[in-house]
Amino acid sequence: MRSGTSATTAVMPFMADPGTFWMYLLSQAFGWSALLWSWGTVMLGLLLSGPGPGRLPVSRRALERWHRTASLTTMALMAAHALLFAAELVRYEARLGWAARLWSAFADTFVPGWYDSGTGRTAIPIGQGALYLAVPLGLLFYVRHRFGPTAWRRLHRLTVAVYALGVWHTLLYGTNVWYGEWPRTGLWLLQLPVAVLLLVRLLRPARRGERLAPPGPGRPGQGPAARWAVRAGGLAVAAAAAAGILAAAATGHDGGRTRPPPPPAGPQPAPTAPHVHEPD
């Protein structure tokens, strides 16, 4: 970063001083760690809820324990990501009084729609949605016996939505993947195993009652027509996602920006708001 060659400093040249912006960089590190842990959480969950591979070096109970541990770790890392982002906003707004600084940082970080700068107007509410889904899902596991296994299974499926929101947030706002270069392509390709396992999970679920079969009398795994339509729609969405990931990685049309030429040597102008990513 001090050399100015990183993607983060290309997006925000003033970040070439990591000693000043260390809280933002730590927030970024927590965010990336949360994304990778959530990837592992979803992969383990899909393995457990699908047909499962024929041979594994560990037991199913161990996989379930890893899945729970990864879920809680993801939740903690997401919270740390948000808290360090808020702390950086408090540090940045030094011209305000403490009460105003704390309120401004809290609102920008945790109130949907409050942050009003550039791509953050969209990306930050998406990240907030992931956090606000992840926390109750992680905690509800410990009281799942109070509302029954069927309701818990339905709620637990939202884990995939949490992961999808996290990936979307990263693709929109992650400075490491801001440009159409190999890190962004790598992030797209990382989603391919998830899409494939989701397809397998929908085609061959572990629970017999969830198997997709055309509605009709006497067929195991069938349900009402509406339920069948929902499952068939989910299968179509998963297949489309896998095809879209492959197309984005193969063509390079993955939403990445073009890296601008390096700025001239010398001090860079301060941002009008903290870590503004615009103009593209």
C-alpha positions as CSV (number, residue, x, y, z in Angstrom):
1,M,0.0,0.0,0.0
2,R,2.8,2.4,0.7
3,S,4.1,1.9,-2.8
4,G,0.6,2.8,-4.2
5,T,0.3,-0.4,-6.2
6,S,-2.5,-2.1,-4.3
7,A,-6.1,-2.0,-5.6
8,T,-7.2,-0.3,-2.4
9,T,-4.8,2.7,-2.9
10,A,-5.8,2.8,-6.6
11,V,-9.4,3.3,-5.5
12,M,-8.6,5.6,-2.6
13,P,-5.1,7.1,-3.0
14,F,-5.1,8.7,0.5
15,M,-5.1,5.1,1.9
16,A,-1.4,4.9,1.1
17,D,-0.9,5.8,4.8
18,P,-1.9,2.6,6.5
19,G,-0.7,3.9,9.9
20,T,-3.6,6.4,9.9
21,F,-6.2,4.1,8.4
22,W,-5.4,0.9,10.2
23,M,-8.9,0.5,11.6
24,Y,-10.4,0.6,8.1
25,L,-7.8,-1.9,6.9
26,L,-8.5,-4.2,9.9
27,S,-12.3,-3.9,9.2
28,Q,-11.5,-5.0,5.6
29,A,-9.5,-7.9,6.9
30,F,-12.4,-9.0,9.2
31,G,-14.8,-8.7,6.3
32,W,-12.8,-10.9,4.0
33,S,-12.3,-13.4,6.8
34,A,-16.1,-13.4,7.4
35,L,-16.7,-14.1,3.7
36,L,-14.3,-17.0,3.6
37,W,-15.6,-18.5,6.8
38,S,-19.2,-18.2,5.5
39,W,-18.1,-19.9,2.3
40,G,-16.9,-22.8,4.5
41,T,-20.2,-22.7,6.5
42,V,-22.3,-23.0,3.4
43,M,-20.2,-25.7,1.8
44,L,-20.4,-27.8,5.0
45,G,-24.2,-27.2,5.3
46,L,-24.8,-28.3,1.7
47,L,-22.7,-31.4,2.2
48,L,-24.7,-32.3,5.3
49,S,-28.1,-31.6,3.8
50,G,-27.4,-33.2,0.4
51,P,-26.7,-36.9,-0.5
52,G,-23.1,-36.5,0.9
53,P,-20.0,-38.0,-0.7
54,G,-19.5,-41.8,-0.3
55,R,-16.4,-41.6,1.7
56,L,-15.1,-38.9,4.1
57,P,-12.2,-39.0,6.5
58,V,-14.4,-37.5,9.3
59,S,-17.8,-38.5,10.7
60,R,-21.0,-36.7,10.1
61,R,-21.1,-35.5,13.7
62,A,-17.7,-33.9,13.2
63,L,-19.0,-32.1,10.1
64,E,-22.0,-30.8,12.0
65,R,-19.7,-29.6,14.8
66,W,-17.5,-27.8,12.2
67,H,-20.5,-26.3,10.6
68,R,-21.8,-24.8,13.9
69,T,-18.3,-23.5,14.8
70,A,-17.9,-21.9,11.4
71,S,-21.3,-20.3,11.6
72,L,-20.5,-18.7,15.0
73,T,-17.1,-17.6,13.8
74,T,-18.6,-16.0,10.7
75,M,-21.1,-14.1,12.9
76,A,-18.3,-12.8,15.1
77,L,-16.2,-11.7,12.2
78,M,-19.1,-9.9,10.5
79,A,-19.7,-8.1,13.8
80,A,-16.0,-7.2,14.0
81,H,-16.1,-5.9,10.4
82,A,-19.0,-3.6,11.2
83,L,-17.6,-2.4,14.5
84,L,-14.1,-1.5,13.1
85,F,-15.8,0.3,10.2
86,A,-17.8,2.3,12.8
87,A,-14.6,3.0,14.8
88,E,-12.9,4.3,11.7
89,L,-15.8,6.7,11.1
90,V,-15.5,7.9,14.7
91,R,-11.8,8.5,14.2
92,Y,-12.4,10.3,10.9
93,E,-15.0,12.8,12.1
94,A,-12.6,14.5,14.5
95,R,-14.2,17.9,13.8
96,L,-17.4,16.8,15.5
97,G,-18.1,16.4,19.2
98,W,-18.0,13.0,20.7
99,A,-21.8,12.5,20.9
100,A,-22.2,13.6,17.2
101,R,-19.3,11.4,16.1
102,L,-20.7,8.3,17.9
103,W,-24.2,8.9,16.5
104,S,-22.9,9.5,13.0
105,A,-20.7,6.4,13.0
106,F,-23.5,4.3,14.4
107,A,-26.1,5.5,11.9
108,D,-23.8,5.1,8.9
109,T,-22.8,1.6,9.9
110,F,-26.0,0.1,11.4
111,V,-29.0,2.1,10.1
112,P,-30.1,1.0,6.6
113,G,-30.1,3.8,4.1
114,W,-28.3,6.3,6.3
115,Y,-24.9,6.0,4.6
116,D,-25.3,8.3,1.5
117,S,-22.0,8.2,-0.4
118,G,-21.6,6.6,-3.8
119,T,-21.8,2.9,-4.2
120,G,-22.1,2.6,-0.4
121,R,-25.7,3.7,-0.7
122,T,-26.4,0.2,-2.1
123,A,-23.5,-1.9,-0.8
124,I,-23.8,-1.0,2.9
125,P,-27.5,-1.9,3.3
126,I,-26.8,-5.2,1.5
127,G,-24.0,-5.9,4.1
128,Q,-26.3,-4.8,6.9
129,G,-29.0,-7.3,5.6
130,A,-26.4,-10.1,5.8
131,L,-25.4,-9.2,9.3
132,Y,-29.0,-8.8,10.6
133,L,-29.9,-12.2,9.2
134,A,-26.8,-14.0,10.4
135,V,-27.0,-12.9,14.0
136,P,-30.5,-14.2,14.8
137,L,-29.9,-17.4,12.7
138,G,-26.8,-18.1,14.6
139,L,-28.4,-17.6,18.0
140,L,-31.7,-19.4,17.2
141,F,-29.8,-22.7,16.8
142,Y,-29.6,-22.9,20.6
143,V,-33.4,-22.5,21.1
144,R,-34.5,-24.5,18.0
145,H,-36.3,-27.1,20.1
146,R,-38.8,-24.4,21.1
147,F,-40.3,-24.0,17.6
148,G,-39.7,-27.5,16.2
149,P,-37.4,-29.1,13.6
150,T,-39.6,-28.2,10.6
151,A,-39.6,-24.4,11.3
152,W,-35.9,-24.6,12.1
153,R,-35.0,-26.2,8.8
154,R,-37.0,-23.5,7.0
155,L,-35.2,-20.7,8.9
156,H,-31.8,-22.4,8.4
157,R,-32.2,-22.2,4.6
158,L,-31.7,-18.5,5.0
159,T,-28.0,-19.2,5.5
160,V,-27.6,-19.3,1.8
161,A,-29.2,-15.9,1.5
162,V,-26.8,-14.5,4.1
163,Y,-23.9,-15.8,2.1
164,A,-25.3,-14.4,-1.2
165,L,-25.7,-11.0,0.4
166,G,-22.2,-11.1,1.7
167,V,-20.8,-11.9,-1.7
168,W,-22.9,-9.2,-3.4
169,H,-21.7,-6.7,-0.8
170,T,-18.1,-7.6,-1.5
171,L,-18.4,-7.5,-5.2
172,L,-20.0,-4.0,-5.0
173,Y,-17.7,-2.5,-2.3
174,G,-14.6,-4.5,-1.8
175,T,-11.6,-2.5,-2.9
176,N,-9.5,-5.6,-3.4
177,V,-11.9,-6.7,-6.1
178,W,-12.9,-3.3,-7.3
179,Y,-11.2,-3.7,-10.7
180,G,-11.7,-6.3,-13.4
181,E,-8.6,-8.2,-12.5
182,W,-7.7,-11.7,-11.2
183,P,-8.8,-11.2,-7.6
184,R,-12.4,-10.4,-8.8
185,T,-12.3,-13.4,-11.2
186,G,-11.1,-15.6,-8.3
187,L,-14.0,-14.4,-6.2
188,W,-16.5,-15.3,-8.9
189,L,-14.9,-18.7,-9.4
190,L,-15.1,-19.4,-5.6
191,Q,-18.9,-19.3,-6.0
192,L,-18.9,-22.2,-8.5
193,P,-18.5,-25.0,-5.9
194,V,-21.3,-23.4,-3.9
195,A,-23.6,-23.3,-6.9
196,V,-22.8,-26.9,-7.9
197,L,-23.4,-28.3,-4.4
198,L,-26.6,-26.3,-4.2
199,L,-27.7,-27.9,-7.5
200,V,-26.9,-31.4,-6.1
201,R,-28.6,-30.5,-2.8
202,L,-31.8,-29.6,-4.7
203,L,-31.7,-32.6,-7.0
204,R,-30.8,-35.2,-4.3
205,P,-31.7,-33.9,-0.9
206,A,-30.9,-36.1,2.1
207,R,-34.5,-35.9,3.3
208,R,-36.8,-38.1,1.2
209,G,-39.7,-35.7,1.6
210,E,-37.8,-32.9,-0.1
211,R,-37.1,-34.8,-3.3
212,L,-38.4,-33.1,-6.4
213,A,-41.0,-35.1,-8.3
214,P,-43.9,-33.9,-10.4
215,P,-47.1,-33.6,-8.4
216,G,-49.3,-36.6,-8.7
217,P,-50.8,-39.4,-6.5
218,G,-48.7,-42.0,-5.0
219,R,-45.3,-40.5,-5.7
220,P,-42.8,-40.3,-2.8
221,G,-41.2,-36.9,-2.2
222,Q,-44.0,-35.0,-3.8
223,G,-45.9,-32.2,-2.2
224,P,-48.6,-29.7,-3.2
225,A,-48.2,-28.2,-6.6
226,A,-47.1,-24.9,-5.1
227,R,-44.3,-26.5,-3.1
228,W,-43.2,-28.4,-6.2
229,A,-43.1,-25.2,-8.2
230,V,-41.0,-23.5,-5.5
231,R,-38.4,-26.3,-5.5
232,A,-38.3,-26.4,-9.3
233,G,-37.8,-22.6,-9.3
234,G,-35.0,-23.0,-6.8
235,L,-33.3,-25.6,-9.1
236,A,-33.6,-23.3,-12.1
237,V,-32.1,-20.4,-10.1
238,A,-29.2,-22.5,-9.0
239,A,-28.5,-23.7,-12.5
240,A,-28.7,-20.1,-13.8
241,A,-26.3,-19.0,-11.1
242,A,-23.8,-21.6,-12.0
243,A,-24.0,-20.7,-15.7
244,G,-23.7,-17.0,-14.9
245,I,-20.6,-17.5,-12.7
246,L,-18.9,-19.5,-15.5
247,A,-19.9,-16.8,-18.1
248,A,-18.6,-13.9,-15.9
249,A,-15.3,-15.7,-15.3
250,A,-14.8,-16.7,-18.9
251,T,-15.8,-13.5,-20.6
252,G,-14.4,-11.0,-18.0
253,H,-17.8,-9.2,-17.9
254,D,-18.0,-9.5,-14.1
255,G,-18.8,-5.9,-13.1
256,G,-15.2,-4.9,-12.5
257,R,-14.0,-1.4,-13.2
258,T,-11.0,-0.4,-15.2
259,R,-8.0,0.6,-13.1
260,P,-7.1,4.3,-13.7
261,P,-3.6,5.5,-14.3
262,P,-1.5,6.0,-11.1
263,P,-2.0,9.5,-9.5
264,P,0.9,12.0,-9.7
265,A,3.5,11.8,-7.0
266,G,3.0,13.9,-3.9
267,P,0.3,14.3,-1.2
268,Q,-3.1,13.2,-2.2
269,P,-6.2,15.3,-1.5
270,A,-8.2,14.2,1.5
271,P,-11.6,12.6,0.8
272,T,-14.8,14.6,1.2
273,A,-16.2,11.6,3.2
274,P,-14.4,8.6,4.7
275,H,-13.3,5.9,2.2
276,V,-15.4,7.3,-0.7
277,H,-14.8,4.9,-3.6
278,E,-16.1,7.2,-6.3
279,P,-15.6,8.3,-9.0
280,D,-15.3,4.9,-10.7
